[in-house]
Amino acid sequence: MRNGFARAVYIVTATKNGRTEFWAAATPRHHAAAAVQRVLPAGWHAAFLGWRLDPTKSRALQMSSNSVRKLVSGAAIDEGLLRSR
């Protein structure tokens, strides 16, 4: 962690009744889906995609460690700023 911000940010999907949202989780890889699931309303299901944001995009989000955030646009995905892992 530098400057109080997480270095690794993982992408998690949340689904309910055919709707899909993308979330960012600044957690250890194996905790990403569970961290998002804790903040979702009832009926939503979180799943880890195996993707993480590249370092530039992770820094731009300025997320503190162990935080989650809903991604309101597909910009991170559309711009190809994800890394498979």
Secondary structure as the mmCIF struct_conf table of DSSP 4:
data_model
#
loop_
_struct_conf.conf_type_id
_struct_conf.id
_struct_conf.beg_label_comp_id
_struct_conf.beg_label_asym_id
_struct_conf.beg_label_seq_id
_struct_conf.end_label_comp_id
_struct_conf.end_label_asym_id
_struct_conf.end_label_seq_id
STRN STRN1 ARG A 2 ARG A 2
TURN_TY1_P TURN_TY1_P1 ASN A 3 GLY A 4
STRN STRN2 PHE A 5 PHE A 5
BEND BEND1 ARG A 7 ARG A 7
STRN STRN3 TYR A 10 LYS A 16
TURN_TY1_P TURN_TY1_P2 ASN A 17 GLY A 18
STRN STRN4 ARG A 19 ALA A 26
BEND BEND2 THR A 27 THR A 27
HELX_RH_3T_P HELX_RH_3T_P1 ARG A 29 HIS A 31
HELX_RH_AL_P HELX_RH_AL_P1 ALA A 32 VAL A 39
BEND BEND3 LEU A 40 LEU A 40
HELX_LH_PP_P HELX_LH_PP_P1 PRO A 41 PRO A 41
TURN_TY1_P TURN_TY1_P3 ALA A 42 GLY A 43
STRN STRN5 HIS A 45 LEU A 53
HELX_RH_AL_P HELX_RH_AL_P2 PRO A 55 LEU A 61
TURN_TY1_P TURN_TY1_P4 GLN A 62 GLN A 62
HELX_LH_PP_P HELX_LH_PP_P2 MET A 63 SER A 64
TURN_TY1_P TURN_TY1_P5 SER A 65 ASN A 66
STRN STRN6 SER A 67 LEU A 71
BEND BEND4 SER A 73 GLY A 74
HELX_RH_AL_P HELX_RH_AL_P3 ALA A 75 ASP A 78
TURN_TY1_P TURN_TY1_P6 GLU A 79 GLY A 80
STRN STRN7 LEU A 82 SER A 84
#
